[in-house]
Amino acid sequence: MRKDAAAGGGGGGGIAAGPAPALLCFDLKPFLAALTVLTLAVRTVASSGNASVSSDPGGPPASLPEVGNKKPVAAAAAADPNRREFRAVGSAAALFVQMGAYRGGPYTFAVIGLASKPTHVYGKPWFRCEWVPNANGSAAAAAARPMRAANTYHMLPDWGYGRVYTVVVVNCTFARVPNADNAGGKLVLNAYYGASPARYERIVAMEEAPGAYDAAEFRPPHRYDYLYCGSSLYGNLSAARVREWMAYHARFFGLRSHFVFHDAGGVSPAVRAALEPWVRAGRATLQDVRAQAEYDGWYYNQFLVVNDCLHRYRHAARWTFFFDVDEYIFLPDGRSLEAVLAELEPYTQFTIEQNPMSSRLCARNPDEPETDYSNEWGFEKLVFRNSITGVRRDRKYAIQAKNAYATGVHMSENVIGNTTHKTEHLIRYYHYHNTINVIGEVCREFVPIPPNGGLIWSEKTPWYYDDSMKRIADTVREFERKTIGDVRV
């Protein structure tokens, strides 16, 4: 029986194969060559077609023909001409601008800075404090974990005077003593944009190095008896007036006192030369705060610098005084400062009434018309006091800073304890308004000394002759010479 190869397949048996079909006799080489050429041609056409769809490999693909009767996408998503868009560019004011952060006691910290006033007036920003301890393998587990403050609140102590920026003092109070093991750590402040806790900035407000915490710093005895916190010094200040002011008050407050000045652009080389001997003697500190000009606050950010000074030196002195460099503290009836402040000890704060002085009237002895007054000091020859009473005038003040959480230019509204304003019989200050910027001679008009109790009228104002400050000028000059040597301004 005979089987075709097609039917057999690999069967083995010794049956001889029949003759091959006619196709097998055809030469395959030319056929394969033609097939290869045809395949390459088809691929080339396909590649050129893809290139026409997207000629730029980095750009978006070109539109392909729509299938069926669908409308173009652009027509379906046409923009509504009445729907307006708002594009925000830049930032008008920072959420928070930190100036300082200080430990106020074993459990408390204060962070002082500026913030956008519209945000605080019309929004609801808030803060949260956290203590993050340094890694310490030997510390207890509880001490090694971050600790959130039990109470965080902020104050705006600038009485609404802020401009683009307002002053913010953040108080952080913890339930346990942060850094009790003295391993160090960081105070972290979260500043929130609004009521929602979702959006905030995380700020490392301060770092406490290992071994830096000393609880004794917050208990008496204090480093000083009296501390002066000065407002921003700006404008073209008279070096002679600054020299006189510093010598007078260095004597007035005594050796256990210190003065903190803030240069907001007003400390010229001459003014610096007047203060430098006191800085070298350890009686004064001059801080450069000129960078505050970038942030538009009230009067060279005076509220900011006095609050920073309050918290920086909160436990450094028994009493902290706030007044300006054209104002001179004076004790009537020859009483001592120690005796006056002992009487005011029950109060956290007391304000001081001013004696407004003429900035242009000086007295000339008619018997000595040729006397040269140019070498006399300003407070020595400006001896006429405004006699109008019953007028409200600005007051300055002193506080026991340990009981204050924030402060102002004329008084603090954030204190624990009582405030008294009935102090005119104990302490006053002479105010030589508009004299600190007078370069050269301050006397603009010389008038005779009136009879005892008499008045001089000038510019529709009655003036008393008051030589209380004049009588101690020689004593102040001698004190200056003995303390820092001869001074030339």
matplotlib code that plots the C-alpha trace (Angstrom):
import matplotlib.pyplot as plt

x = [0.0, 1.4, 1.2, 1.9, 4.5, 1.9, -0.1, 2.9, 4.9, 7.7, 6.5, 9.5, 8.7, 10.8, 8.3, 9.9, 8.7, 6.8, 7.8, 7.7, 5.0, 5.9, 6.3, 9.2, 11.0, 10.8, 14.0, 13.2, 16.2, 14.7, 11.3, 12.9, 14.9, 11.7, 9.9, 12.6, 12.6, 8.8, 8.9, 11.5, 9.4, 6.3, 8.3, 9.6, 6.1, 4.9, 7.7, 7.1, 3.4, 4.2, 6.6, 3.8, 1.6, 4.3, 7.1, 8.5, 9.2, 9.4, 6.1, 2.5, 1.1, -0.8, -4.6, -5.8, -9.0, -12.1, -13.9, -17.6, -19.6, -18.1, -17.6, -14.1, -12.9, -12.1, -15.6, -17.0, -14.7, -15.0, -14.1, -16.9, -16.1, -17.8, -15.7, -12.8, -9.5, -7.3, -3.5, -1.5, 2.1, 4.5, 3.7, 2.7, 3.8, 5.3, 3.3, 5.9, 9.2, 11.1, 13.4, 14.1, 13.1, 14.0, 13.5, 11.3, 11.5, 11.7, 8.3, 8.0, 9.4, 8.6, 9.0, 9.0, 8.4, 6.3, 3.4, 1.1, -1.3, -4.2, -3.8, -4.2, -7.0, -9.1, -8.0, -7.5, -3.8, -2.6, 0.5, 1.6, 4.8, 6.7, 10.0, 12.1, 14.9, 18.3, 18.9, 20.3, 20.6, 20.7, 17.6, 14.4, 11.8, 9.5, 12.2, 13.4, 10.1, 8.9, 6.6, 3.8, 3.2, 0.2, -0.7, 0.3, -1.1, -0.1, -0.4, -0.4, 1.1, 1.3, -2.1, -3.3, -0.5, 1.0, 1.2, 1.9, 3.3, 2.1, 4.1, 3.4, 4.6, 4.0, 4.0, 4.7, 4.0, 4.8, 3.4, 6.9, 10.3, 11.8, 15.4, 15.3, 18.1, 20.2, 20.8, 19.7, 17.0, 15.0, 11.9, 9.8, 7.0, 4.2, 2.7, -0.7, -2.1, -5.7, -8.1, -7.4, -4.4, -3.6, -1.4, 1.4, 5.1, 7.4, 10.1, 13.0, 12.6, 15.6, 18.1, 19.3, 22.8, 23.6, 24.3, 22.9, 19.8, 20.3, 17.3, 19.2, 19.0, 15.3, 15.7, 17.3, 19.9, 19.6, 22.6, 21.6, 19.4, 18.1, 18.0, 17.3, 15.5, 15.8, 13.5, 14.8, 17.4, 16.8, 17.4, 20.2, 21.0, 23.1, 26.2, 26.5, 23.0, 23.5, 26.8, 25.0, 22.1, 24.3, 26.5, 23.5, 21.7, 24.9, 25.3, 21.5, 21.1, 24.4, 27.0, 24.5, 22.7, 22.9, 21.7, 20.5, 20.4, 18.9, 20.5, 17.8, 19.9, 20.5, 23.8, 26.3, 30.1, 29.9, 27.1, 28.9, 32.0, 29.9, 28.6, 31.7, 33.4, 30.4, 30.2, 33.8, 33.2, 30.4, 27.7, 25.9, 25.0, 24.4, 22.4, 22.2, 18.6, 18.8, 17.5, 14.0, 13.7, 12.6, 9.4, 7.0, 6.0, 5.2, 8.0, 11.0, 9.4, 9.7, 7.2, 9.2, 12.5, 11.1, 9.4, 12.6, 14.5, 11.9, 12.2, 15.9, 16.6, 13.5, 15.2, 18.4, 17.2, 14.8, 13.3, 13.3, 12.8, 11.4, 11.9, 13.7, 17.1, 15.5, 14.0, 15.8, 14.5, 14.4, 13.6, 12.0, 13.0, 16.4, 15.1, 17.2, 16.2, 16.4, 14.0, 11.5, 11.5, 11.1, 7.9, 6.8, 7.8, 4.2, 3.4, 4.4, 4.4, 4.4, 4.2, 6.1, 4.7, 6.7, 8.0, 7.8, 10.7, 11.2, 13.6, 14.5, 14.5, 17.6, 18.3, 20.9, 22.1, 21.6, 24.7, 26.8, 25.6, 28.8, 28.8, 29.6, 27.1, 28.3, 30.2, 27.2, 25.3, 21.8, 19.9, 22.1, 20.8, 17.3, 15.7, 12.1, 9.3, 5.8, 3.5, 0.1, -1.5, -4.5, -3.3, -2.9, 0.8, 2.6, 4.0, 6.9, 7.2, 9.1, 8.1, 9.3, 9.9, 9.5, 5.8, 5.3, 4.4, 4.6, 5.0, 4.5, 6.2, 4.3, 3.2, 2.5, -1.0, 0.2, 1.3, 0.5, -0.1, -1.0, -0.1, 0.0, 0.0, 0.1, 3.8, 4.4, 5.5, 8.0, 9.5, 9.2, 11.1, 12.2, 11.3, 13.5, 11.4, 12.9, 16.4, 18.0, 18.1, 19.6, 23.2, 25.1, 23.6, 20.2, 19.4, 17.3, 16.3, 17.9, 15.6, 16.2, 15.5, 12.1, 11.6, 10.9, 7.7, 7.4, 6.6, 8.0, 5.6, 6.9, 4.9, 1.6, 2.9, 3.8, 7.1, 8.4, 12.1, 13.3, 17.0, 16.7, 18.7, 21.2, 22.3, 23.6, 25.4, 28.8, 28.4, 27.5, 30.5, 32.8, 31.3, 31.8, 35.5, 36.2, 34.3, 35.5, 38.0, 37.9, 35.4, 35.4, 32.4]
y = [0.0, 3.4, 6.6, 10.2, 12.0, 14.4, 11.7, 9.9, 12.3, 10.6, 7.1, 5.1, 1.9, 1.3, 2.8, 4.9, 8.4, 9.4, 12.3, 15.8, 18.4, 20.8, 23.7, 22.0, 22.1, 25.9, 27.9, 29.8, 32.3, 34.9, 34.7, 35.3, 38.2, 39.9, 39.3, 41.0, 44.1, 44.3, 44.2, 47.0, 49.1, 48.7, 49.7, 52.8, 53.9, 53.3, 55.3, 58.3, 58.2, 58.4, 61.3, 63.2, 62.8, 64.2, 66.0, 67.4, 64.6, 67.1, 68.8, 67.7, 65.2, 66.5, 66.1, 62.9, 62.7, 62.2, 58.9, 59.1, 62.3, 63.6, 67.4, 68.9, 69.0, 72.8, 73.6, 71.5, 73.2, 76.8, 79.3, 81.4, 85.0, 86.1, 83.9, 85.9, 84.6, 86.1, 85.6, 86.2, 87.4, 87.8, 88.5, 91.8, 90.9, 88.0, 85.7, 86.2, 88.0, 86.9, 89.3, 87.3, 84.3, 84.0, 81.8, 83.6, 81.1, 77.3, 76.7, 79.6, 81.1, 84.3, 84.8, 88.4, 89.5, 91.2, 89.9, 91.1, 93.5, 92.8, 89.1, 89.7, 92.3, 90.4, 86.8, 84.3, 83.3, 81.4, 79.8, 76.6, 75.9, 72.7, 71.7, 69.2, 67.8, 66.8, 63.1, 61.6, 57.9, 58.1, 60.3, 58.8, 58.1, 60.9, 63.5, 62.4, 62.9, 66.3, 68.1, 70.4, 73.6, 73.4, 76.9, 79.1, 82.6, 85.7, 89.5, 92.5, 95.2, 98.1, 99.5, 99.3, 101.7, 99.1, 99.8, 97.0, 95.1, 94.7, 93.5, 90.0, 88.5, 84.8, 83.2, 79.5, 77.8, 74.1, 71.7, 70.3, 72.0, 71.8, 70.7, 69.7, 67.2, 70.0, 67.9, 70.8, 71.2, 73.5, 75.6, 75.2, 77.6, 76.7, 79.8, 79.2, 81.2, 80.9, 79.0, 75.8, 73.8, 72.5, 75.4, 76.7, 77.5, 75.6, 77.9, 76.9, 79.9, 79.2, 76.5, 75.8, 74.3, 71.3, 72.7, 76.1, 75.9, 77.5, 77.9, 80.4, 83.0, 83.5, 84.2, 87.1, 88.4, 90.3, 91.2, 94.9, 97.1, 99.2, 98.6, 101.1, 99.9, 102.5, 103.0, 103.0, 105.7, 107.3, 110.5, 113.0, 112.9, 115.3, 113.6, 116.3, 115.8, 112.0, 112.4, 114.7, 112.3, 109.3, 111.0, 112.3, 108.9, 106.8, 108.9, 109.0, 105.2, 104.3, 101.6, 98.7, 99.9, 99.1, 100.9, 99.2, 101.3, 100.3, 101.8, 102.2, 104.4, 107.3, 106.3, 108.3, 108.0, 111.0, 109.5, 106.1, 107.9, 109.5, 106.1, 103.9, 104.8, 103.6, 100.4, 99.7, 100.3, 97.7, 100.3, 100.2, 97.9, 99.2, 96.9, 97.3, 97.0, 98.9, 95.8, 96.7, 99.2, 96.4, 96.0, 98.9, 99.2, 102.1, 104.7, 102.5, 99.6, 101.1, 98.7, 95.8, 96.8, 97.6, 94.2, 92.4, 94.3, 93.5, 89.8, 89.7, 91.2, 90.2, 88.8, 91.0, 93.9, 94.8, 97.7, 98.4, 101.9, 103.0, 106.6, 108.6, 110.3, 113.7, 113.0, 113.2, 111.4, 113.7, 113.2, 116.2, 117.3, 115.6, 112.1, 109.1, 106.7, 103.8, 105.4, 106.3, 102.8, 101.2, 103.2, 102.0, 98.4, 97.1, 98.0, 96.1, 99.4, 103.1, 105.9, 109.2, 112.7, 115.1, 118.6, 120.0, 122.3, 125.0, 123.8, 127.4, 129.7, 130.3, 132.8, 135.5, 137.5, 141.2, 142.1, 139.8, 140.4, 139.0, 135.7, 132.7, 129.9, 127.6, 125.3, 124.8, 121.6, 121.6, 120.7, 123.3, 126.3, 125.2, 126.4, 127.4, 125.0, 125.2, 126.3, 125.2, 122.6, 120.3, 119.2, 115.5, 114.8, 111.6, 109.7, 107.3, 104.4, 101.7, 98.1, 95.0, 93.1, 89.7, 90.4, 91.7, 89.7, 92.5, 96.2, 99.5, 102.9, 104.8, 101.9, 98.2, 96.7, 93.1, 92.9, 91.0, 93.3, 96.9, 100.1, 103.5, 106.9, 109.0, 109.5, 113.2, 113.9, 111.1, 111.1, 113.2, 113.6, 116.8, 116.6, 118.6, 118.0, 118.7, 119.2, 115.8, 116.6, 120.1, 120.0, 122.9, 125.6, 124.9, 128.4, 130.3, 133.2, 134.6, 136.2, 137.7, 135.7, 136.7, 137.7, 134.9, 133.1, 135.2, 134.1, 134.7, 134.6, 133.2, 132.0, 132.5, 130.1, 131.0, 129.7, 129.3, 129.6, 126.2, 125.8, 122.4, 120.6, 123.5, 123.2, 119.7, 120.1, 120.6, 117.5, 115.4, 116.7, 115.8, 112.4, 111.8, 112.9, 110.5, 107.6, 107.6, 110.4, 113.6, 113.4, 115.4, 115.3]
z = [0.0, -0.9, 1.3, 0.3, 2.2, 3.1, 4.8, 6.2, 8.1, 9.9, 10.0, 9.4, 7.4, 4.4, 2.0, -0.7, -1.1, -4.2, -6.4, -4.8, -5.8, -8.6, -6.1, -4.4, -7.7, -7.8, -6.9, -3.5, -3.5, -5.9, -4.0, -0.6, -1.9, -3.3, 0.0, 2.0, -0.3, 0.0, 3.9, 4.1, 1.8, 4.0, 7.1, 5.5, 4.6, 8.1, 9.6, 7.4, 8.3, 12.1, 11.5, 9.9, 13.0, 15.4, 13.6, 16.9, 19.4, 22.3, 21.5, 21.9, 19.5, 16.5, 16.4, 14.9, 12.9, 15.1, 14.7, 14.0, 14.5, 17.8, 18.2, 18.6, 22.3, 22.1, 21.1, 24.0, 26.6, 25.4, 28.2, 29.8, 28.9, 32.2, 34.4, 35.7, 37.0, 39.7, 39.6, 42.8, 42.4, 45.3, 48.9, 50.6, 54.1, 55.9, 58.2, 61.0, 61.3, 64.3, 66.2, 69.3, 71.5, 75.2, 78.2, 80.7, 83.5, 84.1, 82.3, 79.9, 76.8, 74.8, 71.0, 69.8, 66.2, 63.6, 61.6, 58.8, 60.4, 58.0, 58.7, 62.5, 62.2, 59.7, 60.0, 62.7, 62.8, 65.8, 67.2, 68.8, 70.7, 71.0, 72.8, 70.8, 73.0, 71.7, 71.1, 74.3, 74.7, 78.5, 78.8, 80.1, 77.4, 78.5, 78.4, 75.0, 73.3, 71.9, 74.3, 73.2, 75.3, 77.6, 76.8, 73.8, 73.4, 71.6, 72.3, 70.0, 72.3, 69.9, 70.7, 67.1, 65.9, 63.6, 59.9, 57.4, 60.3, 63.9, 66.9, 68.2, 71.4, 71.7, 75.2, 75.5, 78.8, 79.4, 82.0, 82.7, 82.7, 79.2, 79.1, 82.8, 82.1, 80.5, 77.4, 75.2, 72.7, 70.5, 70.9, 67.8, 66.9, 64.5, 62.9, 61.3, 58.5, 59.6, 61.7, 59.8, 61.2, 57.7, 56.6, 58.8, 58.9, 61.3, 62.9, 65.1, 67.4, 69.7, 70.6, 74.1, 74.2, 76.5, 80.0, 79.2, 81.4, 84.8, 87.0, 89.3, 86.5, 87.2, 90.9, 92.9, 93.3, 90.0, 87.9, 88.0, 90.2, 87.3, 83.5, 80.8, 77.6, 74.9, 71.9, 68.4, 67.7, 64.3, 62.4, 62.8, 66.5, 68.3, 69.8, 72.4, 73.7, 73.8, 75.7, 78.3, 78.6, 79.2, 81.8, 83.7, 83.9, 84.6, 87.7, 88.5, 88.4, 89.9, 89.3, 89.4, 86.3, 82.6, 79.4, 76.2, 73.1, 69.7, 66.6, 63.9, 61.8, 64.2, 65.6, 63.5, 64.1, 66.4, 68.5, 68.6, 69.8, 72.6, 73.7, 73.2, 76.5, 78.4, 76.3, 77.0, 80.7, 80.7, 81.4, 78.1, 75.2, 71.6, 69.4, 65.6, 64.6, 61.2, 59.4, 60.9, 58.1, 55.8, 57.8, 57.9, 61.6, 63.9, 64.2, 63.4, 65.1, 68.6, 70.0, 68.7, 70.2, 73.6, 73.8, 72.7, 75.4, 78.0, 77.4, 76.7, 80.1, 82.0, 85.0, 84.8, 87.0, 89.8, 87.8, 84.1, 82.8, 79.5, 78.3, 75.5, 75.1, 75.3, 78.7, 82.1, 85.2, 88.3, 92.0, 93.7, 97.2, 97.0, 97.8, 96.8, 94.1, 96.5, 98.9, 96.1, 94.7, 98.1, 98.4, 95.0, 95.6, 96.0, 92.4, 89.3, 87.3, 87.8, 85.3, 85.5, 84.8, 82.7, 83.1, 79.5, 78.9, 76.2, 73.5, 72.5, 75.5, 77.5, 80.3, 80.1, 83.0, 82.1, 84.1, 81.9, 78.3, 76.7, 78.5, 76.2, 76.8, 74.1, 76.5, 78.8, 78.4, 76.9, 80.1, 81.9, 79.9, 78.8, 82.1, 81.2, 82.0, 80.6, 83.3, 81.8, 84.1, 83.6, 80.2, 79.4, 78.5, 77.6, 80.5, 80.7, 83.1, 85.0, 85.6, 87.5, 84.3, 85.9, 86.2, 82.6, 79.5, 77.0, 77.0, 75.2, 74.6, 77.4, 79.6, 79.7, 79.5, 80.0, 83.6, 86.8, 89.7, 90.2, 88.4, 90.0, 88.3, 91.5, 91.5, 90.7, 94.3, 94.1, 90.6, 87.4, 84.1, 82.3, 78.6, 76.2, 73.1, 69.7, 71.1, 70.4, 66.7, 67.1, 65.9, 67.5, 69.7, 71.2, 72.5, 70.0, 72.2, 75.3, 77.8, 81.3, 84.4, 85.7, 89.3, 91.8, 90.8, 87.7, 84.2, 80.7, 77.8, 74.5, 71.5, 73.5, 76.3, 79.9, 81.1, 84.6, 85.3, 86.6, 87.3, 89.1, 86.4, 86.0, 89.6, 89.2, 85.8, 87.4, 89.5, 86.4, 84.4, 87.3, 87.5, 83.8, 84.0, 86.9, 85.4, 81.7, 81.5, 79.4, 76.6, 73.4, 71.0]

ax = plt.figure().add_subplot(projection="3d")
ax.plot(x, y, z, "-o")
ax.set_aspect("equal")
plt.show()
